[in-house]
Amino acid sequence: MTAAGVSVRKDALLDTGRHGGVRADPEAGAVWVVVCPYDRLEPERGAAALIGDRQIAIFRTHDGNLYAIDHYDPCCGAYVLARGIVGTRGDVPTVASPMHKQAYDLRTGVCLDRPGVSVRTYEIRCRDGLVEVRCPF
Amino acid sequence: MTKHLVVVGHGMVGHRLVETLRARDTAGAWRITVLAEENRPAYDRVRLSAWFDGEDLDLSPVEGVEVLLGEPAVGLDPEARTVTTPRRTLAYDALVLATGSYAFVPPVPGHDLTGCFVYRTIDDLEALTAYARGRRRGVVVGGGLLGLEAANALRRLDLDTGVVEIAPRLMPLQVDEAGGAMLRRHIENLGLTVHTGRVLARVVGRDGAVRRVVFSDGGVLDADVVVFAAGVRPRDELARAAGLTVGPRGGIVVDSAGRTSAPDVYAIGECAQIDGRVYGLVAPGYAMAEVVADRLLGGSAEFTGADTSTKLKLLGVDVASFGAIEGPLDVTVTDPSTGVYAKLVLSDDARTLLGGILVGDARAYGTLRACLGGPLPAPPLALLAPADGAAGPGDLPDTALVCSCNAVTKATIVTAIREQGCTDVAAVKACTRAGTTCGSCVPLLKQMLASCGVPASKALCEHFDYSRQELYDIMRVRGIRTFSQLVAEYGRGRGCDICKPVVASILASMTSGYILDGEQAALQDTNDHFLANLQRNGTYSVVPRIPGGEITPEKLIVIGEVARDFNLYTKITGGQRIDLLGARVEQLPAIWRRLVDAGFESGHAYGKAVRTVKSCVGTTWCRYGVQDSVGLAVALELRYRGLRAPHKIKAAVSGCARECAEARGKDVGVIATEAGWNLYVGGNGGFRPRHADLLAKDLSTDELVKLIDRFIMFYIRTADRLERTAAWIERMEGGLDHLRAVIIDDSLGLAAELEAAMAHHIASYVDEWRATLEDPERLRRFVSFVNAPDVPDPSIQFTVERDQPVPVLVGRPA
């Protein structure tokens, strides 16, 4: 679907480099961007990263896994999701928006409390002790 | 061979069609293209007014559908089976017209002056908002559903608002004369003016802009803004130009399968006319969308009429209408004292419910609407009596439509609960879609869960089967000091936004240590995590403690300088201190460095904690004062500062019975007497205001402090999560008498323990902002971006209102 805002900006590549190192571009259309050392992330807490002009919320869960979703919370219109409480609902790892507490599935970005609402997810990995997010441009 | 479906229109009904078809077309028979006139994805027009609350109205995008935004259909050729936009021509195998309607603007002179608006799209609301800024008077033409929504919008834009309606009453289609009169009372009480039975003759302007409206009877109403909300008309021009059959009063004529007069062309929603009728509500539109989706997949569904029930909160007033509003027999209740009007329309044997109207209290709506066309589950007066709320769902037949927006029956919901394991409203919503559109059936869903035997549990959340008080006792007795240990031994999973802050609060009350070290940091809600209050745009507010509301000129100057230097909005709070709003997280340490250096400390406005002890000036200055209220307030505020509790605790001290400090509106209120102090407990303002009750009279200062120590500590140990002292006392077995026995007579033998716990807190208190500033490790979390610590969040933007910065939400990311 031609969504309202998915625009392709070539100059985003340059921006991407500003706030973190860029790994060699493995596939056209996205790059792995180094965000911070793994140890910098508090367990069961999020942190926001600025990659180009994209704000991404990254999370380290209790089991050591990493997740990345939009920092933007569509339920309230503010960029706050990284500041929510991380937990679980059943087996689903979740973050609850700090604004009005809607929970999002960290794996899929689906909002569990408001049908039809979801946020984007991003690939994330840890390499050489560094957290990297794969960010489309 | 994949076929091509083109949907013209990207509103709620078109979106529902696409969503349903995509979900059911598992074989991938259809490729779908949607032509959207507006330059934004489909949104929830029913909740248009929530746009003013900054809510995101977007409907979830459907995967695998091509949506061409800002590309309306301008031509249709049913012979060639093509549809044309300004940019291209598309061939179709099937076409669905879901073009909706446009706002009807009466063709009176002046209707197109600057300052005249309609209320239909987000663009309309944006234009209206921009124009209304700084203007004074607004007039809404139309007193129906949409008109009252628009009136609320004008009121929220700070305009003096009048509503004009041709009919002799408001909402003439939904309510009868008595209901309209009750509605009018509610609306006039809000300060709006209502002009029923008046016909608009013309709009008069000066220099091209609206100045006043004139009625056909010669009456005049001054207006800077006019909103036309006098009904809608089907958007059938595309179909009309292509030679499709349209109704005499507009609307593309379709049969019960949604088919127009052209082959493979369908029409659904407000642009369609079916059996001579055009439906202006979303539920019938959804029903048509489901029918057409079924037909496209080879089914034989038919539209058999739809529920036109309505329940809305208009200007804060509940209004509901369902079925017939007049009939052979009726039962009515009119209560001017509460502003409630209710009417049930019954068949001539008084057995069958044919319809009804509820104004002022619509709690019975869910049950009543589901009974429509069937027998009443209880005597009419019992159903309507507001004290009882709604009748239970137990007597409803299985086929009763509980959610009319999404056509979900009682049977479907019961199956979801009994067989699909739904144990709460959220699960029922996700499973059945009931309650996800207008939400009016949610109370009924709760009752159905209860009647299916899903227990109303005391469990805090899915992670713990214990109440807050039980967890407090477990942690105290077992000496558990980490969440991980607690959840491993007494719970399951990894917690959530409910249980984690509860455990954090218990730990804080118990240990009085720094609340953000180690694992404890991950338990805190964002306010406690950043030691500041989150605001709607993602910034935080800063509130330094000003004990008793007493402050030196030097300290006032520091607050002013900090606010000026960091571009913060300042406001005096109700607790006699100063709120500085609009700080980004990375600014908080620098702001607090300045405040701490000037002798300020945290005000704990961000915590479920002791907030302020408000005071009047007392004997120091006041001619009437009988005790030193400021001195006592300062001492109490310093004694209890930093104490975490199940909810916020507010206190006040008044220096005489005139009660200028409003102490009886507080959790702890102290009022001076000639002989000492009277202690009141359990008051609060807020959602449900309650005056505090007298606990003890004519106390010395030492006696008073001892009782407050016991009272607060007993509350902290035994109250539920987010339970203010008022609710806690009301819930207590034995109520105030029991509380008095525990606190004053020490009936449980707890007094010494409670006092010792408070003494421990007082002795171990440290200012958490000072403690944060002194530790580089603790300061590290105060950045907007982990990979760009010096970059401010670009989404945080301000405009200026009354000479101060105020937030602007920038909206969805690209």
Interface residues (C-beta under 8 A of the other chain):
Chain A: M1 T2 A3 A4 G5 V6 S7 R18 H19 G20 V34 V35 C36 R40 L41 E42 P43 E44 R45 A47 A48 A49 L50 I51 D53 R54 Q55 I58 T61 H62 D70 Y72 P74 C75 C76 G77 A78 Y79 V80 R83 G84 I85 V86 G87 T88 R89 G90 P93 T94 A96 P98 M99 K101 A103 L112 D113 P115 G116 V117 S118
Chain B: N39 R40 P41 G54 E55 D56 D58 L59 S60 P61 V62 E63 G64 V65 E66 V67 L68 L69 A426 K429 A430 R433 T436 E462 H463 G493 R494 G495 C496 D497 C499 K500 P501 E519 A521 A522 L523 Q524 D525 T526 H529 F530 L534 R536 N537 G538 R781 S784 F785 V786 N787 A788 V791 D793 P794 S795 L809 G811 R812 P813 A814
